Amino acid sequence: MSLAPPDCTPKCRSQQHADQVIAALTGGSERQLKAFLTSYCHNATTLRDAFGRTALHLAASQGKKALLEWLLESKGSDLMVKDKESGWTALHRSAFYGQIHCLTSLIKHGGLLSTQDKEGFSVLDLTMKDRPAHVVFRDTDPTEVYTWGNNTNFSLGHGNQESRQHPELVDVFARSGVYIKQVVLCKFHSVFLSQKGQVFTCGHGQGGRLGHGDEQTYLVPRMVEGLMSHHCSQVAAAKDHTVVLTEEGYVYTFGLNTFHQLGLTPPPASAHVPKQVFAKMLKGRVVIGVAAGRFHTVLWTREAVYTMGLNGGQLGYLLDPNGEKCVTTPRQVSALQPQGKLA
């Protein structure tokens, strides 16, 4: 039996009803709100207030996932309806207010991340805009990792080879209470760096790119034991190798060394566990950043940039007059000096 007001009909478009519905959605449990929306007005789930907001808009921004899914599945709410003020859909609101669980659900129900608002911002654009002043993120805040896309090479970390069309939680970290602060995905493997300085890898291990001491395939991220005694601060990776920087400024590399991109001497064919990079040019210097390309590796300190690997011009200095195509150990890019310290 409906408890809707006497003046409410199946074609109700009452602005007063709409305002009361939106106001009610700012409080109460999801069970209570379902009961209210069912009984208060015939069109409670589709009415729009003066700002063009629907019940779905409010559920998305409030993080009420169960209510949101009920509105979509049982009440046929339109997830692409835009409000009048900003042209935001429920996806825009969930992204802006950090309700990632609601955003994920909306995507699974057919929502498009490419939908633009009145200013031309897509849903993903909003995640990169300035956050409200009261939202502050710290390196120690809890984090969750979501991956999606092609999973032919087991690089998504979900424990199987199925590709994902929508973001899915990498639950190995959630179950173990590990918070990740950096993720690098490559064609054949992925690298994860935790807030505590631990490094995890998964994917195809040929050539040792995972650093686990073998060439096996790992379906879920596994900690690189060879780095456990260090607090790692940054990771980089390319198709065949991985580079890790520690807080002390030490650099470790592992994987295939076909182009001498590991910076190890004498140059091995590969390294299946992390190996520290030693070079006379780096003596007394503290490395503060690393990057990796398919054929080369880049390191930098506050004073200079160093490169190693195949020199097809990407290393930043002239080709070797003796015909040597590869640079085995880090060499300074002297053309960047003496411009002062790097930022």
SULPEUR-V155633 format. One line per field, one symbol per residue. ss: DSSP state (H for helix, E for strand, - for the rest). phi: phi as a letter, one per 40 degrees, with the letter a starting at -180 (. if undefined). A space follows every 50 residues. Layout:
ss = ???
phi = ???
This chain:
ss = --------------HHHHHHHHHH-----HHHHHHHHHHH---------- ----HHHHHHHH--HHHHHHHHH----------------HHHHHHH---H HHHHHHHH--------------HHHHHH-----------------EEEE- -------------EEEEEE-HHHHHH---EEEEEE---EEEEEE----EE EEE--HHH---------EEEEEE-HHH----EEEEEE---EEEEEE---- EEEEEE-------------EEEEEEE---HHH------EEEE---EEEEE ----EEEEEE---------------EEEEEEE-HHH-------
phi = .cbcddccbdbdbcccccccccccccagccccccccccbcadbdcbcbcc cgcbdcdcccccgccccdcccccbbgcccbcbcccbgccccdcccccgcc ccccccccchcbcccbcccgccccdccbcdcddccbbbcccdbbbbbahc bdbfccgcgabccbcbdbccccccccgcbcbabbbbcbabbbbcccgcbb bahccdggccgcgabccbcbdbccccbccbccbabaabdbabbbbcccgc bbbahcbdbgccgbbccccabcbdbccbadcccgbbcbababbdbabbba bcbabbbahcbbhccgacccccgccbbcbdbcccccbbcgccc
